[in-house]
Amino acid sequence: MNPALLLHFVRQDLVDRHAASALGALWTLLIPLANILIFTLVFSRLMGARLEMMGMQSLGTYSYSVYLVTGLLAWTCFANTVTRIGQVFHEKAGLIGKVKISLFALPLYVLISELIVYAISMSFFVGFLLLIDFQWSWHWLWLPVVLAVQQLLAYSLGLMVAVLSVFLRDIRELVTLAVQFWFWLTPIVYVMTILPESWIWLFKLNPLFHTTAALRQVMIVGTTPDWQALVAITLLGLGLLVASLFVGKKLERDIRDFL
């Protein structure tokens, strides 16, 4: 895809999110800021939540908020990428029918757009961490690597959903339901210590279990993530991407006809 066209799609996607509102694109900044304030103030101040986590620096009242936001921002980026890419062919059906465009590069604008929103949210979160005298570690340099592994999986899965949803319209509802279950199978709002020991192996089959744990290791605990798990998830994402492209190429003519 032409880079200029891709950037146009990204810009238009960010603008179109709140095009009908008075503040327009400003909401792209205000919504992440509001979320950060809710997570950090409500969960910490009003609920008085605490989190005792081995190896986690003492953050007092804000321990749980930092734990929660670290996982929730990344999860939101992942979930939005999967669900939005899954419907991108339907949303751009008019364009696909008029312009010869790569079906499999088209979803890149969604990936980039969601990463921009994540970066905006993270910038507010970093500002909050500065205010509470958070102790930084060089392990934060792992953050882009972990996020890249997560989003590779998101893009690959979303692309497969996009291909299948052209022929199976119920896929959209199934994916929405699956993402809701997936959220609760990932330790975002809870810690694994509350689960029975016999269940832990089942949760470890979830790739997002490992990426979320890796993010907290590098951002909160200040240690190197489990690189073996990250390599395994990378291989899973690449395998799914190859499968999605293979199936998509085989069905490309049918996809364009159905749209």
PyMOL commands that set and color helices and strands:
alter all, ss='L'
color gray80, all
select helices_A, chain A and resi 3-16+24-46+60-86+88-91+93-98+108-131+138-167+171-184+192-194+197-203+207-221+227-258
alter helices_A, ss='H'
color red, helices_A
deselect
rebuild
show_as cartoon
